[in-house]
Amino acid sequence: MNKEEALEEFIKGLRIAFNNALAYSRNHPYFLKSIEEFKLKIEGLFNFLNPIELNIAPESLFIDERYWLKPASSVELAKILHQRKIKKIKIFPGLSADELADLLSALALSPKDIIKNGGLSVILEKTSPAHIDVEELDYSGLLNAGNKEESKDIWLYLFKGAISGRDAERINELADNFPDSLKNINVKDIVTDDNLKEGLAKFLRYLKENNRGKFSKCSGELFNYLANAQLDIPDKDVRSLKNIFRDLNEDDFAQILWSNLNKEQLCDPVLFKLFSTFSEGVEAGKIFHKNPLLAKKVRNLLLSPDSQNLSPVYRNTLLSLLEDISSSEDFYFDSKELKINYSFVLLNMLDKENNPSREKFILARLTKDLSLIAENRDYEYIKSLLQVIKAKQVKEQSHFDELAELEDKISELIEENIFEDESNASLSSLTYGLTKSRKESQFYLNKIFEEGRIGVCALGLFLKFFPSQLDLFYSKAELKRNNLELLSQIIKAVSKINSDFSLPILKRLYSFVNEIIKVEILKSMQEISFFDAGFLLLVLKENNRSIRKEALKALSRDKEALKKGIGMFLSIRSPWGRRNNLILENMLIIQELGLEEGTEYLIPFTKMNFFWHASLKNKAKEVLGILKWKRE
């Protein structure tokens, strides 16, 4: 048996064994027989390949550096495995029949069951196959793309994988994307699905132990999602949700309630129902003792006509929490609010002041109080303060070092906060006024590559201030080449920056990343303003079908380059039909992209007469017909 025959027998055996795994139980004689027969075919292929590496593309199997489009059953098998989010399977010599049976039995589970059980890797961990290695596709990008039912299952998968493995990087990513991910999960599922509730509780508990700030943020977002869902949650289900929020303290509850009441909503029955139940057992009186303004606002709401829609049980519960707060506490100074108002007074004084000594005193006070402004993320105030500083600096009488010192502190504050709060439009706008960095390049590199904090503005500042450090940036990116989530975020940020740096960075990243990230890079190249036809034409020579497709798509912005690319696609020599599969793939790409420019290159195929070119002739006629139909 030669290598070609061994490969064909392997694919045939895999299909038969997989079919039997779908049809029969783990110990059924038919299934066990097909496993033994498949094992013999595997051992035959080991004579030519060691290890056997099976890559799964969306529509084909990739073995021995080529795609297998025939027989049709191999394409169908590829689709089935891709649905189960399998990227690659490696098989090593020494494989036992039991290991093979465990693998096929796991693959035969439905995609939903695989996800619910934590993914194929987690399932196989129970049997610890020593001679099989499975690599799965990344699920995290699907959280914001799939339907709500899929998102719930994928969410559980990510929870199980990240928390059981104590994967801090993945958990931080989940926390950072928590609000967007919640939008794709039905509130009803959170209320009724015990597995999902348990997963959320474990996730929040991990954050509490390892990142208090993200714990408070995610807890508040989940509470708000439930409260704003316009869903009348039965009392028994509200109680079942309490376990998720059991780690919140009085400060957390105060912040949650305050953020909701500050939206100027009318008295919301769902909000108070959830709050009253979840805060049971906490020293709830402290919630209001520590925040008299909150207590006053709640009391006023509960005594207003709007509160008549609130259940008497929850209304009385909240009123009881307020009983111990004396009426004298209605009259107080909120020190935090007072300091903020004082800062605005100082800002106005600085703007009007012309006396150098008094001006110097005001600047010292503003520098001291800057931390409070930063804590409240009042970036509009900071913008006004910078405008006053700039105006003072152009006046001849204002030459104080204090002006430069305050400006430096503000700039440093902007650079630090942009990694934490990039979604804030006011903060983002402040970055455009920065003319130099008050940080070292290592600060940016650590944030990006060690903490995984990547945003358009933050990356834009790094490129603006440290273009000479790009080689170090590339070195660190290459060290993280297996971190698909990190590289994907970098690529998205680079494409959104859309500067002179964008294309060179994408091309450099392309040189060392895997095929999945290469596809993302080529998609990003379709979005940016810059274009390199020569690079894309070289990419057309790669083996991966998805890569070639995205490269040709990127070339379509330039008619001459696209024409040249299609010519390369279809001018491949195929003596005795040896490269027919590659040409067929390229014809299919032209069909999928609807490229009428391919017509003149397809016509010669319709005139071929050798029998080994029959498949090319038929496919060319089919594609020409489809292109004509689309044109009409």
N, C-alpha and C positions, 0 to 999 in steps of 0.2 A: 504493500500500500504506500503510495506517495503522499506528500504533504497535502496536496489539493484534495485528495480523496479523504484523508484523515480529517481535514477541516469540515468537509461536507458531512461526513459521518457524525462528527461532534455536534453540529447544528441540528441534524436530524434527530440524534439521540436526546438532545436537550429538549426539543419540542415534544417528543413522545413522553419523556419522563415528566415534563411540566403538565401535559394534558392529563396524565394519569394522577398526578398530584391534585389537580382540580377535581377529578372525578371520584377518587377513592381515598379512603382513610390512610393514615400513616402506616398501618400494619397490614393493609390489604395485599394479598399475594400478587395481583396484577401490578400494583405500584412497586412492590419490592423487586419484582422481576425486571421491570423497566429500569430501576435503579442499577441493578447488577449489569444490565446490558449497556447502560450509559457509562458506567464506570469503566468498562472495557474500552469503549470508544475514547474516553478521556486518556486512559493509559496509552492508547495508540497514538494520540496526538502529542503526548509528552515526548515522543521520539523526535518531534520537530520543534515544539515550543515548550519552554520551561522558564517561568510558569506560564500557564494559559491565562491570558488576559482578555476578558470579554468586556468591551466598552459598549454602553447602550446609548445610542442616539435616538431622537424622537421617532424616527421612521426607519431605522436600520441598525443592524448589529455591526460593530467595528472590531474585527479580529485580524491579527497579523497585518496591521497597517493598511487595511482596506475595508470598505463597506460591503456588506453582503445584502444585496437587494433581491436575490433569488435563492431558494424558492420563495414564493409569496408568504409562506408560513413563517419565514425568518423575519419579514417585515412586521407581520402581525405580532410575533413574539416580542420584537423590539418595542412596539407600542405598549404591550401589556406590562413589560418590565419598566418602561419609562413612566407609566401611570403610577407605579409603585415607588417612584422617585429613586430608582436604582441608577447610579452613575457608572459603576464599574464592579466587576467580580473577578477576583484572582483565585486561581486554583493551583495548588502546589503538589508536587509528588508526595506520595504517602497517604493520599486521601482515602478514607474508609467509606464503606457503603453507608454507615450510619450518619456520617457527616454530610454526605451527599443527600440522604433522605431528609435530614433536618433542614438543609438549605432549600430543597424543593418544596417541602411542606410549608416553610415560612413564606416562600414566594407565592404559594398558592392562596394565601390569605388575601382578602379583599384589600384594596388600597386604604379604605377607612379603618379596617381592623389593624393593619400594619401601623398606621399613625397612632391609633388609640393605645397600642401596646408599646409606644415609644420609638418606633422605627425598626427596621430590619436588624440593625446592629444590636439593639437592645434585646430583641427576640433571640438572636443567635448566641448572645452572651450566656444564656441559660445552659446551653450545651457546649459552649467553648470549643468550636471547631478549630483545630490547630492548623488545618491545611486549606482553609478558605478565608479570604479577606474581602469584605464587602464595603464599598464606598458609596454613600448616598448623596443625592443632590441636596443642596441647601434649601430649607423650607422657609426661612425667615422672610424672603422677598414675597412669598405667596400670601402673607398675612394681610397685606393691603390690596391684593389683587383678586383673590378667589371669592367664591360666594361665602355667605355667613356660616353655612354648615361646615364647609371645608376649613374655614378660619378657626372655628372652635376646636376641631380635631388637631389642626396644625399647632394651635396654641398649646394644647395639652402635650403634644409631642415635644415642643421646644422646652416647655416647663420641665418635663421629666428628664430630658437629656441634659439641660443646662444645670438644673439643681442637683440631680443625682451625681453629676460629674463635677459639681462645684465650679462650673465654668464661669468665672467672674466676667470675662469679656463678653460672652454671650448674654449673661444676665443683665449687664449694663446696657447692652444693645436693646434688649427687650424693654428695659425700664425707659430708655430714651424714646422708644417708639410706642410706648404704652397707649397714649391717647388715640393715635391713628389706628392701632390694632383693635382697640375696643370698639371702634365704629363698625368693624366688620364682624362683631359677635352679637347675636341676638340677646337682648336683656332677658328674655324668657329662658334662654339656655343657662344663663348665670343663675337665675332663680331656681331652676328645676334640676339641673345636671349636677349631681353630687361630685362627680370626678372633676368637673370644671371648678366647682367651689373649692374643692380640696387643693387643686393646682394653684388657684389664685391665693389661697391662704398660705401655702408653702412659699410661693414667690414673694409675697409681702413680708413673711417672717424672715426669709433670707436677707431681704433688703434692710430690715430693721437691724439685723445683726451686723451687717457689713457696710451699709450706706444709709444713714439716718435721713439725709436730705431727700434721697430718691424714694425712700419708704414713705415719707410724709406726702411727697408730690404724687406718687402713684396711688396711695390710699385715697387722697382727696379726689383724684381724677376718677377713680372707680366709684366712689360715693356719688359724685356729681353725675356720672353717667347713669347710675341707677335712679337718682332723684329726678333727673330731667327727662326720663324716658317716657313720661306720660302713660305709665302703666300702673294700673291699680293692683298692687302686689298684695295677695292675701296675708293676713297676720302670721299664719303658720310658716309661710315662706320667708317673710321678713325675719322671723326668728332663726330660720335655718341659715340665713346670710350672716348672722351675727358673728359666727366663728371667723369669717374672713377679716373682720375688723377688730378682733379681740386684742390685738397688740397696740391699738391706738391709746394714747394717754390724753389727759385733759387739754393739753396744748394743741394736740392734733385735732381734737373735736372742736375746739374753739376756732381754729383756723378754717376748718371745713365750713362751720356754720357762718362765720364771718364772711367768707368768700361768696357764699350763696345769698346772704342777706344784703350784701353790697351791690347786688345786681338790680336792686330796686324792684324785686318781684313782689307780688301780692303774697299773702300768707299761703304757703304751699303745703297742702295736707300730706303729700308724699314725702316731702323734705322732712317735716317734723316727725312723721311716723318713723322714718328710717333713723333719724337722729335720736329720738327718744329710746328706741329699742337698742341700737348699737352702743349707746353710751351707758346702758345699765351696768352696774358693777364698777364703773370708773368713779373716782371721787368727783362726781359731776358738779358739785357745788363750786369746786375750784375753777371749773370752766368759766364761770361768770365772775367769781371773786377776782380772778386775774385780769378780767377784761370787763370793767364796769360799763363801757360803752356798748358792748355786745349785750350785756344784761338789760340795759335800758332799751335797746332796739327790739329785743325779743319780747320784753314785757309790753311795750307799746303795740307790737303786732298782735300779741295774744289778747289784748284788751280792745283791739279794734274790731269793727264789724266784719272785716275780711276773715277773721279767725272762726267765724261761725261754721265754715265748711270743714273745720278740723275736728277729728274725733274727740269727744269729751275725755276719753282715756288719755290720749297723748297730750291734749291741752292741759289737763290737770297735772300730768307728769312733769311737764315743762314748768308750769307755775310753781310746783313744789320745789323745784331746783332753785327757784328765785326767792323763796320765802326767807332764807337766812340773810339775804342781802338787804341791809337797812335802807330805808328811803333816803337817808342822808347821802348814800353813795351815788344817788342820781346827780349830785353836784360835785364835780371833781374836775381837775385839770388832767387831760391826757398828755403826759409828759412827752411821749413820742411825737404826737401831733403838734405839740407846742414847739418842739425843736425844729420840726420841718418848717413851720410858719416863720420861726426865727431866722432860718436859713434864707427864706425869701426876702425877709426884711434886710438881711445883710447884703444880698445880691443887689437890691435896689439902692442901698446906701453906697455900695462900691461903684455902681454905675454913675451916681451923681457926685460922688466925693472928689474934690480936687486938692484937699489938704494932704500932703505926702505922709505925715505922721499918722493921721487918722486912717488914711487909705492902707497903710502898712498894717495897722491893727486889725482892720476888717479882713484883710487877706489872711492873716494868721488865724482868725476865728473860722473863716471858710475852710481853710486847709484842715483844721482840727475836726470840723463837722462833716467833712466829705464822706467819711465812712458811713454815716447815717443815711446820706443821700444815696450812696451806692447800695446799701442794704435794702432800700425801698425801690430800687431800680427806677428812679425818677430821672430818666435820660433826657426828657425835655428840659428839666431844670439844668442839667449838665450842659446841654446845648446852649442855653441862655447864658450860663456862666462863662463858657468859652468865648461867646460873642463879646461879652464885656471885657474879658481879658485881652482879646485881640485888639479891641478898640483902645484899651489903656496902653498897650504896647507900642502903638503908633504915635502916641502923644510924647512929645519931647520930655515932659516932666516926669514920666513914669518909667523909671529905670530900676525898679526894685527886683532884687533876686527872687523875692517872694512870688512875683508874677510867674516867673519861669518855673519856680518850684511847684506852684499849684498846677500850672499847665502840664508839667511832667507827671504829677500824680494822677491827673485826670486821664492823660494818655495811657498811663500804665493800667489804670482802672478799666478803660475801654478794651485794651488788649486782653486783660484777664477775663472780663465778663463776656467777650464775644464768643468764647468757647462754651460758656454756660447758657447763654440766652440769645443765640443768633436769630431766633424767630422774632425778636423784638425789633420792629421797623425803626424805632427811634434810635436804638443802639446801633443798628446796622448803618444808618445814615451818618452817625458820628465817625465811623471808620474812614469815610472819604476825606475827612479833614486832617487825618494824621499824616505828618510829613516825615517822621522818623520813629523808629521803635525804641521803647524804653526797656525792652527785653532782649535777651540773647536769642540767637537762632535755635539753641537747644531747647528753650522754653516751648517753642512752636513744635519742634520735632517730637518732644516728649508727649505733648498733648495729643498730637496726631497718631503717633505710632505706639505709644505705651498706654495711653488712656483711651485711644480710639475715638477722640473727639474731632470730628471733621465737619466743617461747614464752608459755604462759599466765601463768606466774608473773612473767616479766619485763615483759610488757605490763600485767599487773595492778599491778605496782609503779609503772609510769609513770602509770597512771590514778589511782592512790592518792596519789602525791606531786605530780603536775603536772596536775591537771584544767584549770587555766587555760591550759595549752599545747595544748589540743586543736585549736585553729584552725591552729596551726603543724603539728601532726600531720596534719591534713587536707590542708594545702598540700603537704606532702612526699609524702603518699599520691597526690595528684592528679598530681604530677610523675612518679610511678612507675606511672601508670595502664596503661601498656603492658606492665608486668612482671607477667604473670598469676600466676607462681609466688609472688611476694612477696605480692600482694594475697590470693591464696588462703590463704596461711599466716596472714595477719592476720585474715581472716574466721574461720578455724577457731579461732584463739586467742580472739577476741572472743566467739564463741558459747560457748566452754568457760568463760570467765570468768563469763558469765551474771549480770552486775551491772546496776545502773541505767544504766550507760554503754553496755551492749551494743546496745540497740535504736537509740538516737540515732546511734551510730557506724556501724552497718550501713546506716541510712537515708541518712546523709551520703555514705558510700562509693558507695551505689547511684546517687547523682546524677551521677557522672562516670565510672563504669566501663563496659566493653563488655558485650555481651549474655551472654557466657559467665560472667563474674563476677557479673552480676546474678542469674543462675540460682543460683549458689552462695550468694549472700546470702539469697535467698528460702528456700533449703533450710535455712540456718542459723536463719532466723526461725522455722522450725518446731520448732527444738530449744530455744530460749531461753524463759524464763518470761514475758517481756514481749510485749505484743501491741498492734498498732495497726491496727485494722480499716479506718480511713479511708485510710491509706497503701496498704494492700493492694487496696482497692477501686479506687483510682486506677491501680494497676499493671495491673489487669484490662483497661485500655483500650489497653495496648501491643500492638504488632503481632506480636511474637515469640511463637510458640505455646508454647515451653518456659517462657517467663517467665509467661505467663498461667496455665499449668497449675500451676506451683509456687506462684503467688499464691493461686489457688483452694484448693490443698491446705493452705496456711497458714491460710486463713480457716476451715477445717473445724473448728477448735477452738472456734468460737463459732457456735452454730446460727443465730442471727439474722443475723449477718454473712455466713455462708455462703449463707443463703437470699437475701439481698440481692445477693450476688455472682453467684449462678446466674441471678437475674432479669436482672441487667445482661448476662450472657453471652448470654442467649437472647431478649432484647427488642430486638435490633438490627433496624432497619428495612432491608428489602431490596427496594426497588421494582424490578420487572422482573428480580429475581434477581441484582442487581448485587453484593450482599454475601453471596451464598449460601456462598461458600468459607469466609468467616470464621465463619459460623454453624455450618457443618459441622464445622470444626475444634473449635469450642467444644462441640458435641455429643459429638465423639469424646473430648475431655478428660473430660467428665462420665462417659462410659462407662468410660474407663481408670481413673478414680478411684473408680468404683462408687458414685456419689453418688445415693442414692435420693431425696434432697431435690429433685433435678431433675425428678422425675416430673410434678408439676403444671404445670411450665413446658413440658414436652415434648408433653403431650397436645394442646394447641391446634394444634401443627404437623401432627398426624395428620388434622386436619379441613380442611386447606388444599386448594383445588380448582384453583387456577391452575397451568397446566402448568409455568411457570417456577419453581414451588415444589415440583415433584415430588421432586427430590433431597432436600429438607428433610423432606418428608412420609415418604419411605421410610426415611431415616436415623433420624428420631424413632421410628418404629415398631420399628426394629432395636434402638435403645438401650433403649427401654422393655422390650422382650423380654428383653434381657440383664440389666437391673436386676431384673426380676421373677424370672428364673432364679436370680440370685445371692441374692435375698431368700429364695427357697424352699429 
